[in-house]
Amino acid sequence: MMKPINVVLNTGQLKSITKQVRDEGGADNRFDINLLEGKLSEDKWADLLKTVEFKKDYRAWETGNIAVEYMNNGKKSGISVTEAEYIAYVLVDKDQKENVAIFVKTEIFKAMCRKYVGDEKRDVKGGDNYHSHLILLPVEELLNAEFIFGNKIKSPDIDYADAPEDTNSWVYGCSECPETYRSKNKELFKTCPECHGKGKTIKMEIQ
């Protein structure tokens, strides 16, 4: 009878084996290949959690945006100086219940924010005495397929029956000036940028 042989494999070798099995169609939810992949993923995330910067946004449920600081008092701060490999945003509902946490690789998250630098509606000042420079990043950008996968997702070749030609949107207006803003968010919290420049804080309302 042959003696049992103990083979010690490192994580890289295990990943190579599971990839070969899956590529050759050998993965099956009845067998251990899937359990092994899950275990490798767990181990990876256990290591990654050591380099994750957690953020919590208390108003995203109301505004549809997360406020990302990149400068304070004229110096780089926040996302500009973080050394974490991943950014995790914890989002809460109106009762402040933590409903979801979204992990995004820091370099991808920075790219999401970078495209709004200089945008008069999304590159704003805030925080104590308006000393912080913030990007108001739409929550849906956290799952932007083009940034996450590095390519545009092709539209399906089939037609969807009864699909509407467009989506609902609402026009918000300022009670103090003619400024308007169209949004797909029916519960948007937005102050008038025109009045803000004059030192007034006026919440825009649906017209």
MODELLER restraints for C-alpha pairs under 7 A, 6 or more apart:
rsr = mdl.restraints
at = mdl.atoms
rsr.add(forms.Gaussian(group=physical.xy_distance, feature=features.Distance(at['CA:18:A'], at['CA:33:A']), mean=6.54, stdev=0.5))
rsr.add(forms.Gaussian(group=physical.xy_distance, feature=features.Distance(at['CA:18:A'], at['CA:37:A']), mean=6.93, stdev=0.5))
rsr.add(forms.Gaussian(group=physical.xy_distance, feature=features.Distance(at['CA:21:A'], at['CA:27:A']), mean=6.26, stdev=0.5))
rsr.add(forms.Gaussian(group=physical.xy_distance, feature=features.Distance(at['CA:27:A'], at['CA:33:A']), mean=6.08, stdev=0.5))
rsr.add(forms.Gaussian(group=physical.xy_distance, feature=features.Distance(at['CA:27:A'], at['CA:34:A']), mean=6.75, stdev=0.5))
rsr.add(forms.Gaussian(group=physical.xy_distance, feature=features.Distance(at['CA:28:A'], at['CA:34:A']), mean=6.94, stdev=0.5))
rsr.add(forms.Gaussian(group=physical.xy_distance, feature=features.Distance(at['CA:51:A'], at['CA:84:A']), mean=4.81, stdev=0.5))
rsr.add(forms.Gaussian(group=physical.xy_distance, feature=features.Distance(at['CA:51:A'], at['CA:85:A']), mean=5.46, stdev=0.5))
rsr.add(forms.Gaussian(group=physical.xy_distance, feature=features.Distance(at['CA:51:A'], at['CA:86:A']), mean=6.55, stdev=0.5))
rsr.add(forms.Gaussian(group=physical.xy_distance, feature=features.Distance(at['CA:52:A'], at['CA:84:A']), mean=5.29, stdev=0.5))
rsr.add(forms.Gaussian(group=physical.xy_distance, feature=features.Distance(at['CA:52:A'], at['CA:85:A']), mean=6.05, stdev=0.5))
rsr.add(forms.Gaussian(group=physical.xy_distance, feature=features.Distance(at['CA:52:A'], at['CA:86:A']), mean=4.73, stdev=0.5))
rsr.add(forms.Gaussian(group=physical.xy_distance, feature=features.Distance(at['CA:52:A'], at['CA:87:A']), mean=5.68, stdev=0.5))
rsr.add(forms.Gaussian(group=physical.xy_distance, feature=features.Distance(at['CA:52:A'], at['CA:88:A']), mean=6.63, stdev=0.5))
rsr.add(forms.Gaussian(group=physical.xy_distance, feature=features.Distance(at['CA:53:A'], at['CA:84:A']), mean=5.75, stdev=0.5))
rsr.add(forms.Gaussian(group=physical.xy_distance, feature=features.Distance(at['CA:53:A'], at['CA:86:A']), mean=6.38, stdev=0.5))
rsr.add(forms.Gaussian(group=physical.xy_distance, feature=features.Distance(at['CA:53:A'], at['CA:87:A']), mean=5.02, stdev=0.5))
rsr.add(forms.Gaussian(group=physical.xy_distance, feature=features.Distance(at['CA:53:A'], at['CA:88:A']), mean=6.07, stdev=0.5))
rsr.add(forms.Gaussian(group=physical.xy_distance, feature=features.Distance(at['CA:54:A'], at['CA:87:A']), mean=6.14, stdev=0.5))
rsr.add(forms.Gaussian(group=physical.xy_distance, feature=features.Distance(at['CA:54:A'], at['CA:88:A']), mean=4.76, stdev=0.5))
rsr.add(forms.Gaussian(group=physical.xy_distance, feature=features.Distance(at['CA:54:A'], at['CA:89:A']), mean=6.01, stdev=0.5))
rsr.add(forms.Gaussian(group=physical.xy_distance, feature=features.Distance(at['CA:55:A'], at['CA:88:A']), mean=6.03, stdev=0.5))
rsr.add(forms.Gaussian(group=physical.xy_distance, feature=features.Distance(at['CA:55:A'], at['CA:89:A']), mean=4.83, stdev=0.5))
rsr.add(forms.Gaussian(group=physical.xy_distance, feature=features.Distance(at['CA:55:A'], at['CA:90:A']), mean=6.12, stdev=0.5))
rsr.add(forms.Gaussian(group=physical.xy_distance, feature=features.Distance(at['CA:56:A'], at['CA:89:A']), mean=5.58, stdev=0.5))
rsr.add(forms.Gaussian(group=physical.xy_distance, feature=features.Distance(at['CA:56:A'], at['CA:90:A']), mean=4.70, stdev=0.5))
rsr.add(forms.Gaussian(group=physical.xy_distance, feature=features.Distance(at['CA:56:A'], at['CA:91:A']), mean=6.14, stdev=0.5))
rsr.add(forms.Gaussian(group=physical.xy_distance, feature=features.Distance(at['CA:57:A'], at['CA:66:A']), mean=6.14, stdev=0.5))
rsr.add(forms.Gaussian(group=physical.xy_distance, feature=features.Distance(at['CA:57:A'], at['CA:90:A']), mean=6.55, stdev=0.5))
rsr.add(forms.Gaussian(group=physical.xy_distance, feature=features.Distance(at['CA:57:A'], at['CA:91:A']), mean=5.68, stdev=0.5))
rsr.add(forms.Gaussian(group=physical.xy_distance, feature=features.Distance(at['CA:58:A'], at['CA:91:A']), mean=6.92, stdev=0.5))
rsr.add(forms.Gaussian(group=physical.xy_distance, feature=features.Distance(at['CA:58:A'], at['CA:92:A']), mean=6.11, stdev=0.5))
rsr.add(forms.Gaussian(group=physical.xy_distance, feature=features.Distance(at['CA:58:A'], at['CA:96:A']), mean=6.91, stdev=0.5))
rsr.add(forms.Gaussian(group=physical.xy_distance, feature=features.Distance(at['CA:60:A'], at['CA:66:A']), mean=5.50, stdev=0.5))
rsr.add(forms.Gaussian(group=physical.xy_distance, feature=features.Distance(at['CA:60:A'], at['CA:91:A']), mean=6.90, stdev=0.5))
rsr.add(forms.Gaussian(group=physical.xy_distance, feature=features.Distance(at['CA:61:A'], at['CA:92:A']), mean=6.76, stdev=0.5))
rsr.add(forms.Gaussian(group=physical.xy_distance, feature=features.Distance(at['CA:61:A'], at['CA:93:A']), mean=5.51, stdev=0.5))
rsr.add(forms.Gaussian(group=physical.xy_distance, feature=features.Distance(at['CA:61:A'], at['CA:94:A']), mean=6.35, stdev=0.5))
rsr.add(forms.Gaussian(group=physical.xy_distance, feature=features.Distance(at['CA:62:A'], at['CA:187:A']), mean=6.18, stdev=0.5))
rsr.add(forms.Gaussian(group=physical.xy_distance, feature=features.Distance(at['CA:62:A'], at['CA:188:A']), mean=6.06, stdev=0.5))
rsr.add(forms.Gaussian(group=physical.xy_distance, feature=features.Distance(at['CA:62:A'], at['CA:189:A']), mean=6.04, stdev=0.5))
rsr.add(forms.Gaussian(group=physical.xy_distance, feature=features.Distance(at['CA:63:A'], at['CA:188:A']), mean=4.87, stdev=0.5))
rsr.add(forms.Gaussian(group=physical.xy_distance, feature=features.Distance(at['CA:63:A'], at['CA:189:A']), mean=4.68, stdev=0.5))
rsr.add(forms.Gaussian(group=physical.xy_distance, feature=features.Distance(at['CA:64:A'], at['CA:138:A']), mean=5.89, stdev=0.5))
rsr.add(forms.Gaussian(group=physical.xy_distance, feature=features.Distance(at['CA:64:A'], at['CA:139:A']), mean=5.85, stdev=0.5))
rsr.add(forms.Gaussian(group=physical.xy_distance, feature=features.Distance(at['CA:64:A'], at['CA:188:A']), mean=6.65, stdev=0.5))
rsr.add(forms.Gaussian(group=physical.xy_distance, feature=features.Distance(at['CA:65:A'], at['CA:136:A']), mean=5.55, stdev=0.5))
rsr.add(forms.Gaussian(group=physical.xy_distance, feature=features.Distance(at['CA:65:A'], at['CA:137:A']), mean=5.17, stdev=0.5))
rsr.add(forms.Gaussian(group=physical.xy_distance, feature=features.Distance(at['CA:65:A'], at['CA:138:A']), mean=4.28, stdev=0.5))
rsr.add(forms.Gaussian(group=physical.xy_distance, feature=features.Distance(at['CA:65:A'], at['CA:139:A']), mean=5.22, stdev=0.5))
rsr.add(forms.Gaussian(group=physical.xy_distance, feature=features.Distance(at['CA:66:A'], at['CA:136:A']), mean=5.64, stdev=0.5))
rsr.add(forms.Gaussian(group=physical.xy_distance, feature=features.Distance(at['CA:66:A'], at['CA:137:A']), mean=5.26, stdev=0.5))
rsr.add(forms.Gaussian(group=physical.xy_distance, feature=features.Distance(at['CA:66:A'], at['CA:138:A']), mean=6.42, stdev=0.5))
rsr.add(forms.Gaussian(group=physical.xy_distance, feature=features.Distance(at['CA:66:A'], at['CA:139:A']), mean=6.35, stdev=0.5))
rsr.add(forms.Gaussian(group=physical.xy_distance, feature=features.Distance(at['CA:67:A'], at['CA:134:A']), mean=5.95, stdev=0.5))
rsr.add(forms.Gaussian(group=physical.xy_distance, feature=features.Distance(at['CA:67:A'], at['CA:135:A']), mean=5.74, stdev=0.5))
rsr.add(forms.Gaussian(group=physical.xy_distance, feature=features.Distance(at['CA:67:A'], at['CA:136:A']), mean=4.77, stdev=0.5))
rsr.add(forms.Gaussian(group=physical.xy_distance, feature=features.Distance(at['CA:67:A'], at['CA:137:A']), mean=6.39, stdev=0.5))
rsr.add(forms.Gaussian(group=physical.xy_distance, feature=features.Distance(at['CA:68:A'], at['CA:134:A']), mean=5.19, stdev=0.5))
rsr.add(forms.Gaussian(group=physical.xy_distance, feature=features.Distance(at['CA:68:A'], at['CA:135:A']), mean=5.05, stdev=0.5))
rsr.add(forms.Gaussian(group=physical.xy_distance, feature=features.Distance(at['CA:68:A'], at['CA:136:A']), mean=6.42, stdev=0.5))
rsr.add(forms.Gaussian(group=physical.xy_distance, feature=features.Distance(at['CA:69:A'], at['CA:77:A']), mean=6.81, stdev=0.5))
rsr.add(forms.Gaussian(group=physical.xy_distance, feature=features.Distance(at['CA:69:A'], at['CA:78:A']), mean=5.18, stdev=0.5))
rsr.add(forms.Gaussian(group=physical.xy_distance, feature=features.Distance(at['CA:69:A'], at['CA:79:A']), mean=6.37, stdev=0.5))
rsr.add(forms.Gaussian(group=physical.xy_distance, feature=features.Distance(at['CA:69:A'], at['CA:132:A']), mean=6.56, stdev=0.5))
rsr.add(forms.Gaussian(group=physical.xy_distance, feature=features.Distance(at['CA:69:A'], at['CA:133:A']), mean=5.79, stdev=0.5))
rsr.add(forms.Gaussian(group=physical.xy_distance, feature=features.Distance(at['CA:69:A'], at['CA:134:A']), mean=4.39, stdev=0.5))
rsr.add(forms.Gaussian(group=physical.xy_distance, feature=features.Distance(at['CA:69:A'], at['CA:135:A']), mean=6.49, stdev=0.5))
rsr.add(forms.Gaussian(group=physical.xy_distance, feature=features.Distance(at['CA:70:A'], at['CA:76:A']), mean=5.99, stdev=0.5))
rsr.add(forms.Gaussian(group=physical.xy_distance, feature=features.Distance(at['CA:70:A'], at['CA:77:A']), mean=5.04, stdev=0.5))
rsr.add(forms.Gaussian(group=physical.xy_distance, feature=features.Distance(at['CA:70:A'], at['CA:78:A']), mean=4.96, stdev=0.5))
rsr.add(forms.Gaussian(group=physical.xy_distance, feature=features.Distance(at['CA:70:A'], at['CA:79:A']), mean=5.26, stdev=0.5))
rsr.add(forms.Gaussian(group=physical.xy_distance, feature=features.Distance(at['CA:70:A'], at['CA:80:A']), mean=5.20, stdev=0.5))
rsr.add(forms.Gaussian(group=physical.xy_distance, feature=features.Distance(at['CA:70:A'], at['CA:133:A']), mean=5.97, stdev=0.5))
rsr.add(forms.Gaussian(group=physical.xy_distance, feature=features.Distance(at['CA:70:A'], at['CA:134:A']), mean=6.07, stdev=0.5))
rsr.add(forms.Gaussian(group=physical.xy_distance, feature=features.Distance(at['CA:71:A'], at['CA:77:A']), mean=4.65, stdev=0.5))
rsr.add(forms.Gaussian(group=physical.xy_distance, feature=features.Distance(at['CA:71:A'], at['CA:78:A']), mean=6.80, stdev=0.5))
rsr.add(forms.Gaussian(group=physical.xy_distance, feature=features.Distance(at['CA:71:A'], at['CA:132:A']), mean=5.72, stdev=0.5))
rsr.add(forms.Gaussian(group=physical.xy_distance, feature=features.Distance(at['CA:71:A'], at['CA:133:A']), mean=5.04, stdev=0.5))
rsr.add(forms.Gaussian(group=physical.xy_distance, feature=features.Distance(at['CA:72:A'], at['CA:131:A']), mean=5.67, stdev=0.5))
rsr.add(forms.Gaussian(group=physical.xy_distance, feature=features.Distance(at['CA:72:A'], at['CA:132:A']), mean=4.34, stdev=0.5))
rsr.add(forms.Gaussian(group=physical.xy_distance, feature=features.Distance(at['CA:72:A'], at['CA:133:A']), mean=6.20, stdev=0.5))
rsr.add(forms.Gaussian(group=physical.xy_distance, feature=features.Distance(at['CA:73:A'], at['CA:131:A']), mean=5.33, stdev=0.5))
rsr.add(forms.Gaussian(group=physical.xy_distance, feature=features.Distance(at['CA:73:A'], at['CA:132:A']), mean=6.49, stdev=0.5))
rsr.add(forms.Gaussian(group=physical.xy_distance, feature=features.Distance(at['CA:84:A'], at['CA:106:A']), mean=6.96, stdev=0.5))
rsr.add(forms.Gaussian(group=physical.xy_distance, feature=features.Distance(at['CA:85:A'], at['CA:105:A']), mean=6.08, stdev=0.5))
rsr.add(forms.Gaussian(group=physical.xy_distance, feature=features.Distance(at['CA:85:A'], at['CA:106:A']), mean=5.50, stdev=0.5))
rsr.add(forms.Gaussian(group=physical.xy_distance, feature=features.Distance(at['CA:86:A'], at['CA:103:A']), mean=6.43, stdev=0.5))
rsr.add(forms.Gaussian(group=physical.xy_distance, feature=features.Distance(at['CA:86:A'], at['CA:104:A']), mean=5.59, stdev=0.5))
rsr.add(forms.Gaussian(group=physical.xy_distance, feature=features.Distance(at['CA:86:A'], at['CA:105:A']), mean=4.35, stdev=0.5))
rsr.add(forms.Gaussian(group=physical.xy_distance, feature=features.Distance(at['CA:86:A'], at['CA:106:A']), mean=4.79, stdev=0.5))
rsr.add(forms.Gaussian(group=physical.xy_distance, feature=features.Distance(at['CA:87:A'], at['CA:103:A']), mean=5.74, stdev=0.5))
rsr.add(forms.Gaussian(group=physical.xy_distance, feature=features.Distance(at['CA:87:A'], at['CA:104:A']), mean=5.37, stdev=0.5))
rsr.add(forms.Gaussian(group=physical.xy_distance, feature=features.Distance(at['CA:87:A'], at['CA:105:A']), mean=6.18, stdev=0.5))
rsr.add(forms.Gaussian(group=physical.xy_distance, feature=features.Distance(at['CA:87:A'], at['CA:106:A']), mean=5.57, stdev=0.5))
rsr.add(forms.Gaussian(group=physical.xy_distance, feature=features.Distance(at['CA:88:A'], at['CA:101:A']), mean=6.34, stdev=0.5))
rsr.add(forms.Gaussian(group=physical.xy_distance, feature=features.Distance(at['CA:88:A'], at['CA:102:A']), mean=5.38, stdev=0.5))
rsr.add(forms.Gaussian(group=physical.xy_distance, feature=features.Distance(at['CA:88:A'], at['CA:103:A']), mean=4.30, stdev=0.5))
rsr.add(forms.Gaussian(group=physical.xy_distance, feature=features.Distance(at['CA:88:A'], at['CA:104:A']), mean=6.31, stdev=0.5))
rsr.add(forms.Gaussian(group=physical.xy_distance, feature=features.Distance(at['CA:89:A'], at['CA:101:A']), mean=5.43, stdev=0.5))
rsr.add(forms.Gaussian(group=physical.xy_distance, feature=features.Distance(at['CA:89:A'], at['CA:102:A']), mean=5.32, stdev=0.5))
rsr.add(forms.Gaussian(group=physical.xy_distance, feature=features.Distance(at['CA:89:A'], at['CA:103:A']), mean=6.66, stdev=0.5))
rsr.add(forms.Gaussian(group=physical.xy_distance, feature=features.Distance(at['CA:90:A'], at['CA:98:A']), mean=6.64, stdev=0.5))
rsr.add(forms.Gaussian(group=physical.xy_distance, feature=features.Distance(at['CA:90:A'], at['CA:100:A']), mean=5.82, stdev=0.5))
rsr.add(forms.Gaussian(group=physical.xy_distance, feature=features.Distance(at['CA:90:A'], at['CA:101:A']), mean=4.29, stdev=0.5))
rsr.add(forms.Gaussian(group=physical.xy_distance, feature=features.Distance(at['CA:90:A'], at['CA:102:A']), mean=6.62, stdev=0.5))
rsr.add(forms.Gaussian(group=physical.xy_distance, feature=features.Distance(at['CA:91:A'], at['CA:98:A']), mean=5.90, stdev=0.5))
rsr.add(forms.Gaussian(group=physical.xy_distance, feature=features.Distance(at['CA:91:A'], at['CA:99:A']), mean=6.13, stdev=0.5))
rsr.add(forms.Gaussian(group=physical.xy_distance, feature=features.Distance(at['CA:91:A'], at['CA:100:A']), mean=5.52, stdev=0.5))
rsr.add(forms.Gaussian(group=physical.xy_distance, feature=features.Distance(at['CA:91:A'], at['CA:101:A']), mean=6.28, stdev=0.5))
rsr.add(forms.Gaussian(group=physical.xy_distance, feature=features.Distance(at['CA:92:A'], at['CA:98:A']), mean=4.38, stdev=0.5))
rsr.add(forms.Gaussian(group=physical.xy_distance, feature=features.Distance(at['CA:92:A'], at['CA:99:A']), mean=5.46, stdev=0.5))
rsr.add(forms.Gaussian(group=physical.xy_distance, feature=features.Distance(at['CA:93:A'], at['CA:99:A']), mean=6.82, stdev=0.5))
rsr.add(forms.Gaussian(group=physical.xy_distance, feature=features.Distance(at['CA:108:A'], at['CA:147:A']), mean=6.41, stdev=0.5))
rsr.add(forms.Gaussian(group=physical.xy_distance, feature=features.Distance(at['CA:108:A'], at['CA:148:A']), mean=6.95, stdev=0.5))
rsr.add(forms.Gaussian(group=physical.xy_distance, feature=features.Distance(at['CA:112:A'], at['CA:141:A']), mean=6.93, stdev=0.5))
rsr.add(forms.Gaussian(group=physical.xy_distance, feature=features.Distance(at['CA:113:A'], at['CA:135:A']), mean=6.41, stdev=0.5))
rsr.add(forms.Gaussian(group=physical.xy_distance, feature=features.Distance(at['CA:113:A'], at['CA:137:A']), mean=6.49, stdev=0.5))
rsr.add(forms.Gaussian(group=physical.xy_distance, feature=features.Distance(at['CA:116:A'], at['CA:122:A']), mean=6.19, stdev=0.5))
rsr.add(forms.Gaussian(group=physical.xy_distance, feature=features.Distance(at['CA:116:A'], at['CA:123:A']), mean=6.34, stdev=0.5))
rsr.add(forms.Gaussian(group=physical.xy_distance, feature=features.Distance(at['CA:116:A'], at['CA:135:A']), mean=6.82, stdev=0.5))
rsr.add(forms.Gaussian(group=physical.xy_distance, feature=features.Distance(at['CA:117:A'], at['CA:123:A']), mean=5.57, stdev=0.5))
rsr.add(forms.Gaussian(group=physical.xy_distance, feature=features.Distance(at['CA:122:A'], at['CA:135:A']), mean=5.46, stdev=0.5))
rsr.add(forms.Gaussian(group=physical.xy_distance, feature=features.Distance(at['CA:122:A'], at['CA:136:A']), mean=4.83, stdev=0.5))
rsr.add(forms.Gaussian(group=physical.xy_distance, feature=features.Distance(at['CA:123:A'], at['CA:134:A']), mean=5.79, stdev=0.5))
rsr.add(forms.Gaussian(group=physical.xy_distance, feature=features.Distance(at['CA:123:A'], at['CA:135:A']), mean=4.75, stdev=0.5))
rsr.add(forms.Gaussian(group=physical.xy_distance, feature=features.Distance(at['CA:123:A'], at['CA:136:A']), mean=6.56, stdev=0.5))
rsr.add(forms.Gaussian(group=physical.xy_distance, feature=features.Distance(at['CA:124:A'], at['CA:133:A']), mean=5.85, stdev=0.5))
rsr.add(forms.Gaussian(group=physical.xy_distance, feature=features.Distance(at['CA:124:A'], at['CA:134:A']), mean=5.30, stdev=0.5))
rsr.add(forms.Gaussian(group=physical.xy_distance, feature=features.Distance(at['CA:124:A'], at['CA:135:A']), mean=6.38, stdev=0.5))
rsr.add(forms.Gaussian(group=physical.xy_distance, feature=features.Distance(at['CA:125:A'], at['CA:131:A']), mean=6.68, stdev=0.5))
rsr.add(forms.Gaussian(group=physical.xy_distance, feature=features.Distance(at['CA:125:A'], at['CA:132:A']), mean=5.51, stdev=0.5))
rsr.add(forms.Gaussian(group=physical.xy_distance, feature=features.Distance(at['CA:125:A'], at['CA:133:A']), mean=4.65, stdev=0.5))
rsr.add(forms.Gaussian(group=physical.xy_distance, feature=features.Distance(at['CA:125:A'], at['CA:134:A']), mean=5.83, stdev=0.5))
rsr.add(forms.Gaussian(group=physical.xy_distance, feature=features.Distance(at['CA:126:A'], at['CA:132:A']), mean=5.25, stdev=0.5))
rsr.add(forms.Gaussian(group=physical.xy_distance, feature=features.Distance(at['CA:126:A'], at['CA:133:A']), mean=6.41, stdev=0.5))
rsr.add(forms.Gaussian(group=physical.xy_distance, feature=features.Distance(at['CA:126:A'], at['CA:134:A']), mean=6.64, stdev=0.5))
rsr.add(forms.Gaussian(group=physical.xy_distance, feature=features.Distance(at['CA:145:A'], at['CA:152:A']), mean=6.96, stdev=0.5))
rsr.add(forms.Gaussian(group=physical.xy_distance, feature=features.Distance(at['CA:145:A'], at['CA:153:A']), mean=6.97, stdev=0.5))
rsr.add(forms.Gaussian(group=physical.xy_distance, feature=features.Distance(at['CA:146:A'], at['CA:152:A']), mean=4.98, stdev=0.5))
rsr.add(forms.Gaussian(group=physical.xy_distance, feature=features.Distance(at['CA:168:A'], at['CA:184:A']), mean=6.30, stdev=0.5))
rsr.add(forms.Gaussian(group=physical.xy_distance, feature=features.Distance(at['CA:169:A'], at['CA:182:A']), mean=6.63, stdev=0.5))
rsr.add(forms.Gaussian(group=physical.xy_distance, feature=features.Distance(at['CA:169:A'], at['CA:183:A']), mean=5.45, stdev=0.5))
rsr.add(forms.Gaussian(group=physical.xy_distance, feature=features.Distance(at['CA:169:A'], at['CA:184:A']), mean=4.28, stdev=0.5))
rsr.add(forms.Gaussian(group=physical.xy_distance, feature=features.Distance(at['CA:170:A'], at['CA:182:A']), mean=5.58, stdev=0.5))
rsr.add(forms.Gaussian(group=physical.xy_distance, feature=features.Distance(at['CA:170:A'], at['CA:183:A']), mean=5.39, stdev=0.5))
rsr.add(forms.Gaussian(group=physical.xy_distance, feature=features.Distance(at['CA:170:A'], at['CA:184:A']), mean=6.16, stdev=0.5))
rsr.add(forms.Gaussian(group=physical.xy_distance, feature=features.Distance(at['CA:170:A'], at['CA:186:A']), mean=6.43, stdev=0.5))
rsr.add(forms.Gaussian(group=physical.xy_distance, feature=features.Distance(at['CA:170:A'], at['CA:206:A']), mean=6.55, stdev=0.5))
rsr.add(forms.Gaussian(group=physical.xy_distance, feature=features.Distance(at['CA:171:A'], at['CA:180:A']), mean=6.70, stdev=0.5))
rsr.add(forms.Gaussian(group=physical.xy_distance, feature=features.Distance(at['CA:171:A'], at['CA:181:A']), mean=5.63, stdev=0.5))
rsr.add(forms.Gaussian(group=physical.xy_distance, feature=features.Distance(at['CA:171:A'], at['CA:182:A']), mean=4.34, stdev=0.5))
rsr.add(forms.Gaussian(group=physical.xy_distance, feature=features.Distance(at['CA:171:A'], at['CA:183:A']), mean=6.41, stdev=0.5))
rsr.add(forms.Gaussian(group=physical.xy_distance, feature=features.Distance(at['CA:171:A'], at['CA:206:A']), mean=5.71, stdev=0.5))
rsr.add(forms.Gaussian(group=physical.xy_distance, feature=features.Distance(at['CA:171:A'], at['CA:207:A']), mean=5.97, stdev=0.5))
rsr.add(forms.Gaussian(group=physical.xy_distance, feature=features.Distance(at['CA:172:A'], at['CA:180:A']), mean=5.48, stdev=0.5))
rsr.add(forms.Gaussian(group=physical.xy_distance, feature=features.Distance(at['CA:172:A'], at['CA:181:A']), mean=5.04, stdev=0.5))
rsr.add(forms.Gaussian(group=physical.xy_distance, feature=features.Distance(at['CA:172:A'], at['CA:182:A']), mean=6.05, stdev=0.5))
rsr.add(forms.Gaussian(group=physical.xy_distance, feature=features.Distance(at['CA:172:A'], at['CA:204:A']), mean=5.68, stdev=0.5))
rsr.add(forms.Gaussian(group=physical.xy_distance, feature=features.Distance(at['CA:172:A'], at['CA:205:A']), mean=5.01, stdev=0.5))
rsr.add(forms.Gaussian(group=physical.xy_distance, feature=features.Distance(at['CA:172:A'], at['CA:206:A']), mean=4.23, stdev=0.5))
rsr.add(forms.Gaussian(group=physical.xy_distance, feature=features.Distance(at['CA:172:A'], at['CA:207:A']), mean=5.55, stdev=0.5))
rsr.add(forms.Gaussian(group=physical.xy_distance, feature=features.Distance(at['CA:173:A'], at['CA:179:A']), mean=5.94, stdev=0.5))
rsr.add(forms.Gaussian(group=physical.xy_distance, feature=features.Distance(at['CA:173:A'], at['CA:180:A']), mean=4.40, stdev=0.5))
rsr.add(forms.Gaussian(group=physical.xy_distance, feature=features.Distance(at['CA:173:A'], at['CA:181:A']), mean=6.45, stdev=0.5))
rsr.add(forms.Gaussian(group=physical.xy_distance, feature=features.Distance(at['CA:173:A'], at['CA:204:A']), mean=5.21, stdev=0.5))
rsr.add(forms.Gaussian(group=physical.xy_distance, feature=features.Distance(at['CA:173:A'], at['CA:205:A']), mean=5.50, stdev=0.5))
rsr.add(forms.Gaussian(group=physical.xy_distance, feature=features.Distance(at['CA:173:A'], at['CA:206:A']), mean=6.23, stdev=0.5))
rsr.add(forms.Gaussian(group=physical.xy_distance, feature=features.Distance(at['CA:173:A'], at['CA:207:A']), mean=5.86, stdev=0.5))
rsr.add(forms.Gaussian(group=physical.xy_distance, feature=features.Distance(at['CA:174:A'], at['CA:180:A']), mean=6.53, stdev=0.5))
rsr.add(forms.Gaussian(group=physical.xy_distance, feature=features.Distance(at['CA:174:A'], at['CA:192:A']), mean=6.21, stdev=0.5))
rsr.add(forms.Gaussian(group=physical.xy_distance, feature=features.Distance(at['CA:174:A'], at['CA:202:A']), mean=6.98, stdev=0.5))
rsr.add(forms.Gaussian(group=physical.xy_distance, feature=features.Distance(at['CA:174:A'], at['CA:204:A']), mean=4.76, stdev=0.5))
rsr.add(forms.Gaussian(group=physical.xy_distance, feature=features.Distance(at['CA:174:A'], at['CA:205:A']), mean=6.60, stdev=0.5))
rsr.add(forms.Gaussian(group=physical.xy_distance, feature=features.Distance(at['CA:179:A'], at['CA:194:A']), mean=6.86, stdev=0.5))
rsr.add(forms.Gaussian(group=physical.xy_distance, feature=features.Distance(at['CA:190:A'], at['CA:203:A']), mean=5.76, stdev=0.5))
rsr.add(forms.Gaussian(group=physical.xy_distance, feature=features.Distance(at['CA:190:A'], at['CA:204:A']), mean=5.75, stdev=0.5))
rsr.add(forms.Gaussian(group=physical.xy_distance, feature=features.Distance(at['CA:191:A'], at['CA:201:A']), mean=6.20, stdev=0.5))
rsr.add(forms.Gaussian(group=physical.xy_distance, feature=features.Distance(at['CA:191:A'], at['CA:202:A']), mean=5.29, stdev=0.5))
rsr.add(forms.Gaussian(group=physical.xy_distance, feature=features.Distance(at['CA:191:A'], at['CA:203:A']), mean=4.29, stdev=0.5))
rsr.add(forms.Gaussian(group=physical.xy_distance, feature=features.Distance(at['CA:191:A'], at['CA:204:A']), mean=5.55, stdev=0.5))
rsr.add(forms.Gaussian(group=physical.xy_distance, feature=features.Distance(at['CA:192:A'], at['CA:201:A']), mean=6.99, stdev=0.5))
rsr.add(forms.Gaussian(group=physical.xy_distance, feature=features.Distance(at['CA:192:A'], at['CA:202:A']), mean=5.62, stdev=0.5))
rsr.add(forms.Gaussian(group=physical.xy_distance, feature=features.Distance(at['CA:192:A'], at['CA:203:A']), mean=6.18, stdev=0.5))
rsr.add(forms.Gaussian(group=physical.xy_distance, feature=features.Distance(at['CA:192:A'], at['CA:204:A']), mean=5.91, stdev=0.5))
rsr.add(forms.Gaussian(group=physical.xy_distance, feature=features.Distance(at['CA:195:A'], at['CA:201:A']), mean=6.58, stdev=0.5))
rsr.add(forms.Gaussian(group=physical.xy_distance, feature=features.Distance(at['CA:195:A'], at['CA:202:A']), mean=6.77, stdev=0.5))
